[in-house]
Amino acid sequence: MVVFQRAVALVSLVLGLGTIILGLIIGSRPDPVSYQHVGQEPVARFVIAQDGTGYLQMVGDPTIYILNINLFSPKIDSHWLFSQGYQQVGIIYDKNQVIRVHAKTRDTGKLIEEGEGYGIVSITFMNGAGAQQTFDTEQYKQHPDDYNLDYWPIGLTVIGIGIILIRASAGLSRLKEGPPSYLKMALDGPL
């Protein structure tokens, strides 16, 4: 019984230390969000997929820009904007967020050009008279400049689990074989 307790205590100690190291790695890793601006360009193609996501390409630019319409405020009504002559756009996208494109159009069900694209965080529609309509995501409103995502809450939770495992290891290593009442006292005592 004592050998088993010591083995479990050692495994718990090693797992606890490994979990703490993992928590430090998770919390300290940088995950930058960097924005790229694309100026006033004419729209070559704007397609809305069956799930409501918009896919945008500009004249002379083969890049696909992805517009999750539900993330923008005010809500984007692309049909109204294009009918009012808003044929040019300026966008800001997260250049570190590459998104796989594989979707079908809402109206015809045809496959949208497959490949990779970038998620738009801000878009400005412009017409020939100089009028503009700007739409931003909540992410962009909160962080209009480049920033790093904060993973410390997750890392600290993982570190806490590691500390619990180490404390359990310490408690198990102090247990001695004895009558059941002694075992109860050891478990109820300080760790």
N, C-alpha and C positions, 0 to 999 in steps of 0.2 A: 504493500500500500504506500509506503514512504517513497519507494523508487518511482512509482507512478505519479505521486504528487510532485516530486521534484522534476520529473520529465514534463509534466503539464506546466509547472511554473517556469521552466526554461523556455518552452515553446511560447508561452504567453509573454515572457520577457522579450524574446527575439521578435515576435509579431508586434509588440508594443513599440519597440525601437524602430522597426521598419515602417510602422504606420506614422510615427512622428516624423521620420525623414520624408516620407511621401507627402505629409501635410505641409512641410516646409517647402518642398519642391512645387506643389500645387499653388501655394500662396505667393511664392516669390517669382513665378514665371511671368515675364512680361507678355502681354497680348495687346500690341498697339492697334489703335484704330486711327488710320490716316485717311484724310479726305483728299480727293482729287477733284478739281473744278474743270468743267468743260463749258466753254463760253457759248454764245448765241449761235446755234446751228439749226439749219432746217431739218425737219423731221422727214426721214426717208420711209419709215415704217413704224407703226404703233399697233400692236396686236394684243388683244385681251384673251387670256387662256380661260379654259372652262372653270378653273378655280378662282377667277377674278384677278389674277396677277397680270400686270401689263408688261409687255416686252417692247422695248424701244430701240430703234437704230436711227442714226443720223446720217445725212448725206455725206458720203466719202469716209465713213467710219464703220468698219465691219463689226465693231464691238457691240454686244448685246447688253443693254442696261435693263435691269429688272426693277419693276415698280410694284411693290406690294401695296395696292391701293388702300387697303384697310388700315395701314399704319400712318397714313397722312391726315393732317388736319390743316385747313378744312378738307372735307372729302372731295376727291377729284372726280369731276364729271367730264371725262375726256371727249365724249360726243359733243357736249355743249361747247367746250373750248375750241375744238377744231371747227365746229360750225360757225363760230364767231370770228374765225380768221387767225386763231392762235396756232401758227404753223411752224414757229421756231421755239427751241427750248434751250435753256441753260441748266445744267445739272451739277450736282455735287454727289459723288459716290464714295463708298468706302473701298479704297483700292486694295485692301488686305482681305476683303471678303469676296472670294471667288465662289460663285454659285453655279452648280450644274444645271443646264437648261434642257428640259425634256418635258414638253407639255403640248396639248392640243388646243387649237383656237376654239373660242366659245361659239362663234357663228357657223363655221364650216366643219369643225372637227379635224381639220388638217393638222399635221404635226408641225410645230414651230421649229425653225432651224435649231438643230441640236448643237450643243457646245457648252461654253462657259460664259458667264456674264458677271456683272457687278451690281450689287444692290444700291439703288438710288436712295439717298437720305434727304435730299432737297431738290425740287424741280421748279423752274420758273418758265411758264409759258408766255410767249411774246407774240404780238401781232404786228402787222406792217405799220400801224399808226403809233407804235411805241407803248401801247398798253401792256401791262404785265400782271400775271397772276402767279403768286408763289405759294408752294405747298411744302411743308416740312414734316419729317417724322418726329416723334417725341424724343427719340435718341438724339437727333440733330439739335432740337431745341434745348435739351439739357447739356449737350456738349458740342457747341458750334465750332470748336477747334479740335485738333488732334488730341487724343488722350489714350491712356492705358486702361484696359478693363481690370477691375479689382477682383482677384480670386481669393483674397485673404479670408473672407467669411467661410468659404468651403475648406480652405487649408486649416483654419483654426478648429473647425469641427473635426476634421481628420486627426489633428494633433490631440484633441480632447479624447478621442477614442483610443489613441495610443497610450495616453496617460492612464486611462482606465485599465487597459490591458497590463501595464506595468504594475499598477497598484494591485491588481488581482494576482499577478505573479508574486509580489512580495507577500501577500496574504497566504497564498498557497505554500510558499516555501517555509513559513513559520508554523504551519500546522504539524502537529505530531500525532502519532497514532496513540489513541487512548480511548477511554470510555466515551459513549455518545454525549454525555454531559460536558466533558472537556472539549469536544469538537464544537459544541454549540457555543461555549464560552469563547473559544478562539475566533469563531466566525463573527460573534457579536462584539468582540473587542476592537480596539483601534488598529488600523492598518498601518 
